[in-house]
Structure formats: structure tokens, C-alpha cells
């Protein structure tokens, strides 16, 4: 992937993280992306994109906030970072 294409992908993902369809997730995942996306590897960006685009908003919220156990197939450093992330308004 060219550098420009990678940057466009990150910008699109950042937008998507702020527009998940659920305000609580917009704040949690969007703030996480604001803080962490610039330093993430391309592989981690791809994984976060897959997570946000392919999972239900309620499930994402429950996993991130600890109300539901994270399925084993979602055990990943980015998921652990999302869970550990502390949103501050």
C-alpha cells in the first residue's frame, strides 16, 4: 500500500471510529483512535478497521466496557488497548 493510500485509510477509519452509530462508542472508540491511530502499525489499523466494520455496536460497547467477555477470536493487542483506554471528557 502506498503511503498516500495508507494515510487515506487511516483518515477514513478515524471518521468511522467517530461515527459508529452509537454515541457511547463514538466517544470511546473515536477518542481511542484520536490518541492511538497515528502511531499504530498498518496491521493494527487493518485489525481495528475490521473490528469496527464487522461487529455490532452493542457488542463492541459491552466488550470494551467489560459488561461482556471478549470472545477468544477477538483477543488482540488493539482490543486490550481499547479496554484499557480511559475516556476523559
SVG drawing of the C-alpha trace seen along z (x, -y; Angstrom):
<svg xmlns="http://www.w3.org/2000/svg" viewBox="-26 -17 30 35">
<polyline fill="none" stroke="black" stroke-width="0.4" points="0.0,0.0 1.4,-3.4 1.9,-6.0 -0.9,-8.1 -3.3,-5.2 -2.3,-4.3 -3.0,-7.8 -6.4,-7.9 -7.3,-4.6 -6.3,-6.0 -8.4,-9.1 -11.4,-7.0 -11.0,-4.8 -10.8,-7.8 -14.0,-9.1 -15.7,-5.7 -14.5,-5.5 -16.3,-8.8 -19.4,-7.7 -20.1,-4.1 -23.9,-4.5 -23.8,-4.6 -22.9,-7.8 -21.1,-6.0 -18.9,-4.1 -18.3,-7.3 -16.8,-8.8 -14.9,-5.7 -13.6,-4.4 -13.3,-7.8 -11.2,-9.2 -9.1,-6.0 -8.5,-6.4 -7.6,-10.1 -4.9,-9.2 -3.6,-6.0 -4.2,-5.7 -1.2,-7.9 1.2,-5.5 -0.5,-2.2 1.1,0.2 -0.6,0.8 -1.6,4.3 -3.2,2.9 -5.0,0.3 -6.4,3.1 -7.5,5.0 -9.2,2.0 -10.9,1.3 -12.1,5.0 -13.3,4.8 -15.3,1.6 -16.8,2.5 -17.8,6.1 -19.2,6.1 -22.4,5.0 -22.2,1.6 -23.8,3.1 -21.4,6.0 -18.4,3.6 -19.6,1.4 -20.1,4.4 -16.7,5.9 -14.9,2.6 -16.6,1.6 -16.3,5.1 -20.0,5.9 -19.4,9.0 -16.4,11.2 -14.3,10.6 -14.6,13.7 -11.3,15.5 -11.1,14.7 -11.0,11.0 -8.1,11.3 -5.6,8.8 -3.3,6.1 -5.6,3.4 -8.6,4.9 -6.7,4.9 -5.6,1.3 -9.3,0.3 -10.4,2.0 -7.6,0.3 -8.3,-3.1 -9.8,-5.7 -12.0,-8.2 -11.8,-11.6 -14.2,-14.3"/>
</svg>
